[in-house]
Amino acid sequence: MTAQDTKLGDTDDKIFVGKGDEQAWLTLALANRHGLVTGATGTGKTVSLQVMAEGFARAGVPVFAADIKGDLSGISEVGEAKDFIVKRASEMGLTFEPDQFSTVFWDVFGEQGHPVRATITEMGPLLLARMLDLNDVQEGVLNVAFRVADDNGLALIDMKDLRALLDAIVPDSGKRGPDDGDDPLAPIRKAAQGFGNVTKATVGTIQRQLLVLENQGGTKFFGEPALTLKDFMKTDRDGRGMVNILVADKLMQSPRLYATFLLWMLSELFEELPEAGDPPKPKLVFFFDEAHLLFNDAPKALMDKIEQVVRLIRSKGVGVYFVTQNPIDVPDRVLGQMGNRVQHALRAFTPRDQKAVAAAAQTFRPNPKLDTAKVIMELGKGEALVSFLEGNGTPAMVERVMIRPPSARIGPITPEERKAIMDASPVKGKYDTAIDAESAYEILQKRIARTTAPADGQAGGSGGGILGQIGSIVGTIFGTNTGRNRLTMGQRVVRDVTRTVTDKVVGGVVADLGKSVGGQLGGSVGRALVRGALGGLLRR
């Protein structure tokens, strides 16, 4: 090894990962060819992930990683020269130098990191249907709802927008009397029926699935300000890549939300980033822990899109690394895109385990010196079989190596340390306060108000002072002072949802004024909305 190689660090174009009979180097120019880190629980996958994340950050490559157990958070703090770390480094001929890396914590629930939000529009019907576990008919109705929203300038930002829109496209089966007036939602209902049969029962099923999602925390995920992906792709003042950690311990209790969010983020990166060809190093590296959740019960249409995105996002300069227990968790057509492999120990106690060992061994380029299938079951903690892509893009022969120790802390940080990092975060204040912009929910309310206001205004009179008049107007707008028998189904739903607004008259009026001005997606009229690769929308 050269003097540069013997220092606990990396060269300008490679990341030093481990050492056995041969050294294991991950070439930065080939790092966007994706990778796979596998192994049984407790075999050292998280340490391997941290070693690679540190190497990318040193090279100026931003990193995004999901932290399932909280162990990866230690990358933000200076490593400790513990005896076993120093010993391993010494045995590998390395000099241990403690280090730490600039880190931003993210949390869908906004508890242990900055809130992560996406809008309903950006998520799109395909991923949303996956998240809601809808069948083909229900997914079709959801697609109708999105099309109607597009055609009518109804921005879908949060859950209440989608609920209001679904209520609006339900056919009005009630008979209208001569005093009932026109149905303000009739054009929307007619437009929806023009795309196919939309039934009350199907919409009701979707609404119930939305409730399940809300109970799992979906209400916090959908909204504004929506995440700007360029905030993931930053370097610190020293030119090192920022390490973005998604706190996922609680999110893992909602595995469908977790998988769909990460898949949405991949899709957004694919859609937004320009072609980069084969850059000397990736623009971003994405570590997807518990990757099997992405593929569990995924319909064929979604699997096709996943394969497409994984295959093509390489040309955008993004490397995707799946982390999971068994290689067979990843479908063959996706597994074939994973050029860089780190395989920790597997245990073959069941027929499925034996199949996993055989499959793992067959995916490596054979080494005459190793019985790969046998070695996989003999690996100790911190050991791995490694095969990275070589200069011509072909996999190197598999080698048994000891993974080098990370230079940052191994293990979780304290709540106090996390708070200090968040207080100094470069995105502090940008996402921490939710914004409720004018969108489909408010627009549909106003359509109903224009129909009900004249008649109810005459009945309300002018008594009660200025606050009484404002209360009467607001009550009319939201249907809270209108007789139940005179409301259509859509009006009743809106009235029930917003009845409490009249208790906050002044605040409601001010908020309405603010909504007319604010919002990233507030008015989508005049925008060209282009459906994205995984059902999301591109804003041109």
C-alpha positions in Angstrom: 0.0 0.0 0.0 1.1 3.5 -0.6 1.3 6.1 2.1 -2.0 7.5 1.0 -3.6 4.1 1.2 -2.4 3.4 4.7 -4.2 6.4 6.1 -7.7 5.7 7.3 -9.3 7.5 4.4 -9.8 7.3 0.7 -8.0 8.3 -2.5 -9.4 11.0 -4.9 -11.2 8.4 -7.0 -11.8 5.4 -4.7 -13.3 4.5 -1.3 -11.4 2.0 0.8 -13.9 -0.5 2.2 -11.9 -3.4 3.5 -8.9 -5.7 3.3 -8.3 -9.4 3.0 -5.9 -11.1 0.8 -6.7 -8.2 -1.5 -7.8 -4.6 -0.8 -11.4 -3.8 -1.6 -11.9 -0.4 -3.3 -15.2 1.1 -4.5 -14.5 3.2 -7.6 -16.4 6.5 -7.5 -16.8 6.7 -11.2 -18.6 3.3 -11.1 -20.5 4.0 -7.9 -23.7 5.1 -9.8 -24.0 1.5 -11.1 -25.8 0.8 -7.9 -25.1 -1.8 -5.2 -26.4 -4.3 -2.7 -25.5 -4.8 1.0 -27.0 -8.1 2.4 -26.6 -10.3 5.5 -28.3 -11.7 8.4 -29.2 -9.6 11.5 -26.2 -8.6 13.5 -23.6 -9.4 10.9 -22.4 -5.8 10.3 -24.6 -4.4 7.5 -25.0 -1.0 9.2 -21.3 -0.6 9.7 -20.6 -1.4 6.0 -23.3 1.2 5.1 -21.6 3.8 7.4 -18.1 3.1 5.9 -19.4 3.6 2.4 -21.4 6.7 3.4 -18.4 8.2 5.1 -16.3 7.6 2.0 -18.9 9.2 -0.3 -19.1 12.2 2.0 -15.3 12.7 2.0 -15.4 12.7 -1.8 -18.0 15.5 -1.8 -20.9 13.2 -2.7 -24.2 13.9 -0.8 -25.7 10.8 0.9 -29.3 9.9 1.8 -29.8 6.9 4.1 -32.8 5.6 6.0 -31.9 4.8 9.6 -34.1 2.0 10.8 -32.6 1.4 14.3 -31.0 4.8 15.0 -27.4 3.3 14.8 -26.4 5.4 11.7 -26.9 8.7 13.6 -23.5 8.3 15.1 -22.0 9.4 11.8 -22.6 13.0 12.9 -20.3 12.7 15.9 -16.6 12.3 16.3 -15.5 8.6 16.5 -14.0 7.2 19.6 -10.6 5.3 19.6 -11.9 2.3 21.4 -9.7 -0.7 21.7 -11.4 -3.0 19.3 -11.5 -0.2 16.6 -7.8 0.7 17.0 -7.0 -3.0 17.0 -8.9 -3.7 13.8 -7.3 -0.7 12.1 -3.9 -1.7 13.2 -4.4 -5.3 11.9 -5.3 -3.8 8.5 -2.2 -1.6 8.5 -4.3 1.6 8.9 -4.0 4.6 11.1 -7.3 5.4 12.9 -8.2 9.1 12.7 -11.5 10.1 14.4 -13.8 12.1 12.2 -17.4 13.3 12.0 -19.6 14.4 9.1 -22.1 17.2 8.5 -25.6 15.6 9.0 -29.2 16.7 8.4 -31.9 14.6 10.1 -35.3 14.2 8.5 -38.5 12.7 9.9 -41.8 12.2 8.2 -43.5 12.8 11.6 -41.3 15.8 12.4 -40.3 14.5 15.8 -36.6 13.6 15.5 -35.8 15.5 12.3 -37.1 18.2 9.9 -40.5 17.3 8.6 -40.6 15.6 5.2 -43.7 16.4 3.1 -44.9 15.7 -0.4 -48.2 16.9 -2.0 -50.9 14.5 -3.1 -50.3 15.8 -6.7 -46.6 15.0 -6.6 -47.2 11.5 -5.2 -49.6 10.7 -8.1 -52.3 8.1 -8.4 -50.0 5.1 -9.1 -47.9 5.4 -5.9 -50.9 6.5 -3.9 -52.9 3.5 -5.0 -49.9 1.4 -3.9 -49.9 3.1 -0.5 -53.6 2.6 -0.1 -53.5 -1.0 -1.3 -56.3 -0.4 -3.9 -57.5 -2.9 -6.4 -57.7 -2.1 -10.2 -61.2 -0.6 -10.1 -60.4 1.6 -7.1 -57.1 2.7 -8.7 -59.1 3.6 -11.8 -61.4 5.8 -9.9 -58.4 7.5 -8.2 -57.0 8.1 -11.7 -60.3 9.7 -12.7 -60.1 12.0 -9.6 -56.6 13.1 -10.5 -57.7 13.8 -14.1 -60.7 15.8 -13.0 -58.4 17.8 -10.6 -56.0 18.5 -13.5 -58.7 19.7 -15.8 -60.4 21.9 -13.3 -57.4 23.6 -11.7 -57.9 21.8 -8.4 -54.5 21.5 -6.7 -54.3 18.4 -4.5 -51.9 19.2 -1.6 -53.1 17.4 1.5 -55.5 14.7 2.6 -58.5 17.0 3.0 -58.1 18.1 -0.6 -58.3 14.5 -1.9 -61.2 13.7 0.4 -63.1 16.8 -0.8 -62.4 15.9 -4.4 -63.6 12.3 -4.0 -66.8 13.5 -2.4 -67.3 15.9 -5.3 -67.1 13.3 -8.0 -69.6 11.0 -6.4 -72.9 10.9 -8.4 -75.7 12.9 -6.8 -78.4 10.3 -6.5 -80.9 12.4 -4.5 -83.8 14.2 -6.2 -83.6 18.0 -6.2 -86.6 20.1 -5.5 -87.5 23.4 -7.1 -86.1 25.3 -4.1 -82.8 23.4 -3.9 -81.1 25.4 -6.6 -78.4 24.3 -8.9 -75.8 21.7 -7.8 -72.5 23.7 -7.7 -70.5 20.5 -8.2 -72.5 19.2 -11.1 -69.8 20.0 -13.7 -67.3 18.1 -11.7 -69.6 15.1 -11.3 -70.3 15.1 -15.0 -66.7 15.3 -15.9 -65.9 12.4 -13.7 -68.6 10.2 -15.2 -67.3 11.1 -18.6 -64.1 9.1 -17.8 -66.0 6.0 -16.6 -68.5 4.8 -14.0 -67.7 6.3 -10.6 -69.8 4.7 -7.9 -70.5 5.8 -4.4 -69.4 2.4 -3.1 -65.9 2.6 -4.7 -65.3 6.1 -3.5 -66.4 5.0 0.0 -63.8 2.2 0.0 -61.1 4.7 -1.1 -62.1 7.0 1.7 -61.9 4.2 4.3 -58.4 3.4 3.0 -57.5 7.1 3.4 -58.5 6.8 7.0 -56.1 3.9 7.5 -53.3 6.0 6.0 -54.2 9.0 8.2 -54.1 6.8 11.3 -50.5 5.7 10.3 -49.4 9.3 10.0 -50.2 10.1 6.4 -51.8 13.4 7.4 -48.4 14.7 8.4 -46.6 13.5 5.3 -49.0 15.2 2.8 -48.8 19.0 2.8 -46.6 22.0 2.3 -43.9 23.2 2.3 -43.1 20.1 0.1 -39.6 18.8 0.1 -37.2 20.3 -2.3 -34.8 17.6 -3.4 -31.9 20.0 -4.0 -31.8 20.3 -0.2 -30.5 16.7 -0.2 -27.8 17.4 -2.7 -25.6 19.9 -0.8 -22.0 20.0 0.4 -20.7 21.6 3.6 -18.2 24.4 3.9 -15.3 22.0 3.6 -16.7 20.6 0.3 -17.8 17.3 1.9 -21.1 15.8 1.0 -24.0 16.3 3.5 -25.3 13.1 5.0 -29.1 13.1 5.1 -30.5 10.6 7.5 -34.2 9.7 7.5 -35.2 8.7 11.0 -37.3 5.7 10.2 -37.7 3.8 13.5 -41.3 4.9 13.9 -41.9 5.1 10.2 -41.2 1.3 10.0 -44.4 0.7 11.9 -46.1 1.9 8.6 -44.0 -0.1 6.1 -46.2 0.8 3.1 -45.8 4.5 3.8 -42.0 4.0 4.3 -41.6 2.1 1.0 -43.8 4.4 -1.0 -42.1 7.5 0.3 -38.7 6.3 -0.7 -39.9 5.1 -4.0 -41.5 8.6 -4.6 -38.2 10.2 -3.8 -36.4 8.0 -6.3 -39.0 8.9 -8.9 -38.6 12.6 -8.2 -34.9 12.4 -8.5 -35.3 10.6 -11.8 -37.7 13.2 -13.2 -35.9 16.3 -12.0 -32.2 15.7 -12.5 -30.7 16.3 -16.0 -28.8 13.6 -17.8 -25.2 13.3 -16.5 -23.8 10.4 -18.5 -20.9 8.8 -16.6 -19.7 11.5 -14.1 -16.4 11.0 -12.2 -18.4 10.6 -9.1 -22.2 10.4 -8.3 -24.3 13.4 -7.6 -26.1 11.6 -4.9 -26.0 8.1 -3.3 -29.2 6.7 -2.0 -29.2 3.9 0.7 -32.5 2.0 0.9 -32.6 -0.1 4.1 -35.1 -2.9 4.5 -35.4 -2.9 0.8 -37.7 -5.9 0.7 -40.5 -3.7 1.7 -40.3 -2.0 -1.7 -41.0 -5.2 -3.5 -43.5 -7.0 -1.2 -46.8 -7.6 -3.0 -45.9 -5.0 -5.6 -48.1 -5.3 -8.8 -46.4 -6.0 -12.1 -47.1 -2.5 -13.4 -45.3 -1.0 -10.4 -42.4 -3.5 -10.6 -41.9 -2.5 -14.2 -41.6 1.2 -13.2 -39.2 0.4 -10.3 -37.0 -1.6 -12.7 -37.1 1.3 -15.2 -36.2 3.9 -12.7 -33.4 1.9 -11.1 -32.0 1.2 -14.6 -32.2 4.7 -15.9 -31.4 6.8 -12.8 -27.8 5.8 -13.2 -27.5 8.2 -16.1 -28.7 11.0 -13.8 -25.6 10.4 -11.6 -27.5 8.8 -8.8 -26.4 5.6 -7.1 -28.9 3.3 -5.4 -27.8 0.9 -2.8 -30.3 -1.6 -1.4 -29.7 -3.0 2.1 -31.6 -6.1 3.1 -31.1 -9.5 4.7 -31.4 -11.9 1.8 -30.4 -11.3 -1.9 -33.6 -13.1 -2.9 -35.6 -10.2 -1.4 -34.7 -8.2 -4.5 -36.3 -9.4 -7.8 -33.8 -10.8 -10.4 -34.5 -8.0 -12.9 -33.6 -5.4 -10.3 -30.8 -7.5 -8.8 -29.1 -7.5 -12.2 -28.6 -3.7 -12.0 -26.6 -4.0 -8.7 -23.0 -4.0 -9.8 -21.3 -3.4 -6.4 -21.9 -6.1 -3.8 -21.2 -6.5 -0.1 -22.4 -9.8 1.3 -22.3 -10.5 5.1 -22.9 -13.8 6.7 -26.1 -15.8 6.0 -27.5 -18.6 8.1 -29.0 -21.6 6.3 -31.4 -23.0 8.8 -34.4 -23.4 6.5 -34.9 -24.3 2.8 -35.5 -20.6 2.0 -32.2 -19.7 3.7 -30.4 -22.4 1.7 -31.9 -21.0 -1.4 -30.7 -17.5 -0.4 -27.1 -18.8 0.2 -27.0 -20.5 -3.2 -28.5 -17.4 -4.9 -26.0 -15.1 -3.2 -23.0 -17.3 -4.2 -24.2 -17.5 -7.8 -24.4 -13.7 -8.2 -20.6 -13.2 -7.6 -17.9 -13.6 -10.1 -16.2 -16.8 -8.9 -12.8 -16.8 -7.2 -10.9 -20.1 -7.5 -9.5 -19.6 -4.0 -12.9 -19.5 -2.4 -15.9 -21.8 -2.0 -18.3 -18.8 -2.0 -21.4 -20.7 -0.8 -19.4 -22.2 2.1 -17.7 -19.0 3.1 -21.0 -17.1 3.3 -22.0 -19.2 6.2 -18.6 -19.0 7.9 -18.2 -15.2 7.9 -17.7 -13.6 11.3 -19.1 -10.2 12.4 -17.5 -7.4 10.4 -16.4 -9.8 7.6 -17.9 -9.8 4.2 -17.6 -11.1 0.7 -17.0 -8.1 -1.6 -17.1 -7.6 -5.3 -17.0 -4.1 -6.7 -16.9 -3.1 -10.4 -13.5 -2.7 -12.0 -12.3 0.0 -14.4 -14.0 -1.6 -17.4 -17.3 -2.0 -15.6 -17.1 -5.7 -15.0 -17.3 -7.2 -11.4 -14.1 -8.1 -9.7 -13.6 -11.6 -8.4 -15.2 -12.0 -5.0 -12.9 -11.5 -2.1 -13.3 -12.3 1.6 -12.4 -9.1 3.5 -12.6 -7.5 6.9 -14.6 -4.2 6.7 -12.6 -1.3 7.9 -13.8 0.5 11.0 -15.7 3.8 10.5 -14.0 7.0 11.6 -17.2 8.5 13.1 -19.0 7.2 16.1 -20.5 3.7 15.9 -24.0 3.7 17.4 -26.8 6.2 18.2 -26.4 9.8 19.4 -28.2 11.3 22.4 -31.3 13.5 22.1 -29.3 16.5 23.2 -26.7 15.9 20.5 -29.5 15.5 17.9 -31.1 18.8 19.1 -27.8 20.6 18.7 -27.4 19.4 15.2 -31.0 20.3 14.2 -30.5 23.8 15.7 -27.5 24.4 13.5 -29.1 22.7 10.4 -28.8 24.5 7.0 -32.6 24.0 6.5 -33.7 25.0 10.0 -37.0 26.9 9.7 -37.7 26.0 6.1 -39.9 22.9 6.6 -40.6 23.1 10.3 -43.9 25.0 10.1 -46.7 23.6 7.9 -48.5 25.9 5.4 -52.1 25.4 4.5 -52.4 26.9 1.1 -55.6 27.4 -1.0 -56.2 24.2 -2.9 -59.0 21.8 -3.9 -60.7 21.8 -0.5 -61.0 25.6 -0.3 -61.9 26.0 -4.0 -64.8 23.5 -3.7 -66.0 25.3 -0.6 -66.1 28.6 -2.5 -68.1 27.0 -5.3 -70.7 25.8 -2.8 -70.7 29.2 -1.1 -71.5 31.0 -4.4 -74.7 28.9 -4.7 -75.9 29.1 -1.1 -74.9 32.7 -0.2 -77.8 34.7 -1.8 -80.7 32.8 -0.3 -79.1 32.3 3.1 -77.9 35.9 3.2 -81.5 37.2 2.9 -82.6 34.9 5.7 -79.7 36.0 8.0 -80.7 39.7 8.2 -78.3 42.4 9.4 -78.6 42.0 13.2 -76.0 41.0 15.7 -73.4 43.7 15.0 -70.3 43.4 12.7 -69.1 40.2 14.3 -72.6 38.7 14.0 -72.6 39.7 10.3 -69.2 38.1 9.7 -70.3 35.0 11.6 -73.4 34.8 9.4 -71.4 35.2 6.2 -68.8 32.6 7.3 -71.6 30.2 8.4 -73.2 30.6 5.0 -70.0 29.9 3.2 -69.3 26.7 5.1 -72.9 25.6 5.3 -73.1 25.6 9.1 -76.3 27.7 9.3 -78.1 26.0 6.4 -80.9 23.5 6.9 -79.8 19.9 6.6 -82.7 19.1 4.2 -81.6 21.8 1.7 -78.1 20.6 1.3 -76.8 18.2 -1.4 -74.6 15.3 -0.3 -71.5 17.2 -1.3 -72.6 20.3 0.6 -73.4 18.2 3.7 -69.9 16.7 3.7 -68.2 20.1 3.4 -70.5 21.5 6.1 -69.7 18.7 8.5 -66.0 18.9 8.0 -65.8 22.7 8.4 -68.4 23.4 11.0 -65.8 24.4 13.6 -64.5 27.2 11.3 -67.3 29.5 12.5 -65.9 29.3 16.0 -62.7 31.0 14.8 -64.3 33.7 12.6 -61.5 36.3 12.7 -58.7 33.7 12.3 -60.6 32.1 9.5 -61.0 35.3 7.5 -57.3 36.1 8.0 -56.3 32.6 7.0 -58.4 32.7 3.9 -56.7 35.9 2.9 -53.3 34.3 3.5 -54.3 31.2 1.4 -55.2 33.4 -1.5 -51.6 34.6 -1.6 -49.4 31.7 -0.3 -48.7 28.2 -1.3 -46.3 26.5 -3.7 -49.1 24.7 -5.6 -52.0 27.1 -4.6 -53.2 27.8 -8.1 -52.4 25.2 -10.7 -54.5 26.9 -13.4 -52.3 27.7 -16.4 -49.7 25.2 -15.5 -48.9 22.2 -17.8 -49.0 19.1 -15.6 -47.1 16.2 -17.0 -47.5 12.7 -15.5 -44.2 11.4 -14.2 -42.6 8.0 -14.4 -44.2 6.6 -11.2 -47.5 8.5 -11.4 -46.3 11.8 -10.0 -46.6 15.2 -11.7 -44.0 17.3 -13.2 -44.6 21.0 -13.1 -43.5 22.7 -16.3 
